Amino acid sequence: YWDKIPVTLVDGQPHDVFFVDAERLRQALTS
């Protein structure tokens, strides 16, 4: 993922790149 830094991973899968949507991340972490 060096070309997409910063990247957020959820369960080892890319979730967001460059910007983190707080609500979307919250949903991914609670599902």
C-alpha positions in Angstrom: 0.0 0.0 0.0 3.0 2.3 -0.3 1.3 4.3 -3.1 -1.8 4.8 -1.0 -0.3 6.1 2.3 -2.0 6.8 4.6 -4.4 3.8 4.3 -6.8 2.5 7.0 -7.1 -1.3 7.2 -10.0 -3.1 8.7 -9.6 -6.8 9.2 -6.5 -6.7 6.9 -8.5 -5.1 4.0 -8.1 -1.5 2.8 -11.0 0.6 4.1 -10.1 4.2 3.4 -7.2 6.0 1.6 -6.0 9.5 2.5 -9.3 10.5 4.2 -11.1 8.6 7.0 -14.9 8.8 7.1 -15.6 8.5 10.9 -19.1 7.1 10.5 -18.1 4.6 7.8 -15.1 3.4 9.9 -17.4 3.1 13.0 -19.8 0.9 11.1 -17.0 -1.3 9.7 -15.6 -1.8 13.2 -18.9 -2.7 14.8 -20.2 -5.0 12.1 
